């Protein structure tokens, strides 16, 4: 049975990572990705006339497989596979990856074994790219992304800069408006520091019309990787230039002039010290620094930004650049450059990102959005402080789907959100000396939870703290009066109920119940619209378009509800998509509902043989070993065999009772003077055999009648438990067969109902209810916190201390100690 895509990616990474030995991941990635490239072009283009990539005869992946185990495998891969492919495809440039390098791959048998095993990994029949689709809804793009992210993670602080995190790339791709503005495939997009090309590709994917791609990269091996990446993602005509010099020193030209582009995206090396090597900024023939200023000699952040401003087309050029936060506020020459850029109106927006997102550095960065369209009329800069929206992912931070969507929505719609985003007038920026440090304009610091001294001294909950929960009182209008009542001091109230009853009071309150029903109705609206769409999925479905459609509709449906955050609900869907629905949808798209849902197979587990240290495979026995791509056995059992399941649970409850009874008997009678003290084995344990042996010793002896009675009772419960074990085993075997047979009898409609209604929708419905619980739990927690904070005012604390002191003194006096 075919494995799921997510399992394929992880097993592919695990296999590759295990082979790299002492080689750094930043180097080993080149070998793995070249292997992926050759496998792809062999599956996709070998023997295809007029293909954009030529696979010479004798240089396909199949020919590489024939080299496995041969003594000259490394040299032959270089000469018989990579060399002919490079010669036949001049656009790829030189592929300077040596498969015969003993320092990296070992020598002799070590090299032969390592390369043989690496080839074997890519022989996996699941890695079939012959039907790869250009829309990206296939294993290739996701497998590539998975590998690149893992390579970047493993490459260390200074070696992961070849890869821009996909989440940040998605933000950039959507805030520069490439999809809504592009009208022709001749629209150009350029990355002057393109690395492996991941940022370029993410932006290109946003264009429905297609784009013409240009990239420039200093490192030849990384440039080759980028070219191959373009082919892998169906952009074989992309132009990736490597001239072994900095982009700033040797930019791309067109007819002797600096080439310009419609869009530019970039993640330049932060604070690059050697930016001016080979370049005299004062005599720059392209005029990139004219009218702006010269960047600091040892910091190239603004050098790259000014290069990008210059290569943007003059009327409508747009760009998004990732730079360290320092560019927003550093002084001296950078302050001068920043002021000139602001005065020209080129900076449309600034997005502050969380720290530790990037693989080359842990410092926080920002996205600077440049837009030359209507720049002369621009009177403000739109700022977003997105620094708190992320999730921990290992030793890095990562933007969640909801963080990305919120940033993009807020920026593109220019929505002002207190503490998050703001349209900042240029006049205000001028008054602050053109310093763009985001905290100067957006106060995103959480308001301090202030302590009320008077409440601590005299008691009562400050009304100002109760009123701060206004968003709840707007949804539950009379709940506030139900929970609180004023005291004899103005500005203070007290809780009307016991603090332990707060949760129950809120959760059982009619307005809370009404609000819950309202949320459920909103979810039902989304469900009723999208369930038919989900059930209409077929082999032609495009999973990425599907999730975009249903997730956007979910956001739209939940947008007007108070309290519940539509982005939180959206994240539940996206998380479940990545964990489960994506695999399910790909399975349906490849095999159809019947095969993906109705075909079952036995799971295999790997067991290490202790004798010979070899790994063996063994089927997983029982219901737990039954597997279907779409439907877990518990769903079949719950829907069709609930009676049988309940019968087994009853038997298991009886068995648990028998076990509990035996344990209680051992505890009651097993001590040194107990009736079962002598019924132990040589390990001081009470067992069936030790009990039988003791009964044999005391049989017929009236002096041990009570002991005999207890021991016989103990054996009776052991027999009962053994009988129950047999019954449970038999009933489970029957249920297992029923489940196995039922899979084969499922109709397509039944499979759709199980998967969509009882698996996908049921999970999302539970997630929405979880959000409701979280909302009320937060309110419960806050009210209880305020109550406990002020429930013991200073006078009562002093009185209690005095009382305790008097008690202690009394005890001391009784003991003969007199103060």
Secondary structure, DSSP 8 states (H G I E B T S, - for coil): ----HHHHHHHHHHHHHHH-TTS-HHHHHHHHHHHHHHHHHHHHHTT-TT-SS---TT-SHHHHHTTTT-TTHHHHIIIIIIHHHHHH-GGG------TT-HHHH-STHHHHHHHHHHHHHTT-TT---TT--TTS-SHHHHHHHHHHHHHHHHT-TTT-TT---HHHHHHHHHHTTHHHH--STT-EEEETT-TTSHHHHHHHHT-SS--EEEEE-S-HHHHHHHHHHHHHTT-TT-EEE--SS-TTTS--EETTEE--BSEEEE---TT-TTTTTT--GGG-TT-SSTTT----TT--HHHHHHHHHHHB-TTT-EEEEEEEGGGGT--THHHHHHHHHHHTT-EEEEEE--SS-SSS--S-EEEEEEE-TTGGG--EEEEEE-TT--EEETTEEE--HHHHHHHHHHHHTT--BTTTEEEEEHHHHHHTTT---GGGT---S-------HHHHHH--EEHHHHHTTHHHHHHSTTHHHHHEEE-SSTTEEEESS-GGGHHHHHHT-HHHHHHHHHHHHHHHHHHHHHHHHHHT--TT--HHHHHHHHHHHHHHHHTT-SSS-HHHHHHHHHHHIIIIIHHHHHHHHHHHHHHHHH-EEE-EEEEE-TTT--EEEEE--SGGGEEESS--HHHHHHHH-HHHHHHHHHHHHHHHHHHHHHHHHHHHH-STTSTTTT---TTS---HHHHHHHHHHHTT-GGGHHHHHHHHHHHHHHHHHHHHHHHHHHHHHHHHHHHHHHHHH--HHHHHIIIIIIIIIHHHHHHHHHHHHHHHHHHHHHHHHHHHHHSS-HHHHHHHHHHHHHHHHHHHHHTT---
